[in-house]
Amino acid sequence: MPGHGQKPAPQKAVNPEARLQASVARDLKLRGLEEHARHQSIAVEVARWENTLNQKDERANRKRREEQILEDSKVARINNTSQRRQRLEELYQMDELRYEAELNAKGLAFRRERL
């Protein structure tokens, strides 16, 4: 009952479908958020998978590089040994020829035995 001199408060117009529309709007918004969350979850899984794959690739590449370094070192060692051996043989041959020339200059004989 309104007080003396007061007008009754206007009643809101009741839309019978307003609650239904509000409920549908909430459901649509919730569905959109759930869909977004699902897409985010998939994106996180893909990122995790790619990260794991990259780590495996990096480990494989590192192992391959280490093996290549070992192989290169082995080949270089063999080549260096071969070159040193060849230079020593050349040095010995030059020394032998010099010694033979000195003996010939002195008129001495030099007997060579080849193996």
C-alpha positions, 0 to 999 in steps of 0.5 A, a space after each residue: 500500500 503506497 503511502 499518502 501522497 505517493 504514486 505506486 511504483 511502476 512495475 517492470 514490464 515482464 517479458 516471459 521469454 527474458 529469463 529464457 533469453 538470458 539463460 540461452 545467452 549465458 549458455 552460448 557464452 559458456 560454450 564459447 569459453 569452453 571451446 576457447 579453453 579446449 583450443 588452448 589445451 590443444 595448442 598447449 599439447 602441440 607446443 609441448 609435442 614440438 618442444 619435445 621433438 626439438 629436444 630430441 632433434 637437438 640431442 641427435 644433432 649433438 650426438 652426430 656432431 660429436 661422432 663426426 668430430 671424433 671421426 675427423 680427429 681420427 682421420 686427421 691423426 692418421 694423416 698427420 702420422 702418415 705425413 710425418 712418416 713420409 717426411 722422416 723417410 725423405 729426411 733419411 733419404 736426403 741424409 743418405 744421399 748427402 753422406 754418399 756425396 761426402 764419401 764420394 768427395 773423399 774418394 771413399 766407397 759407399 755400399 748401398 743395400 736396399 730393402 
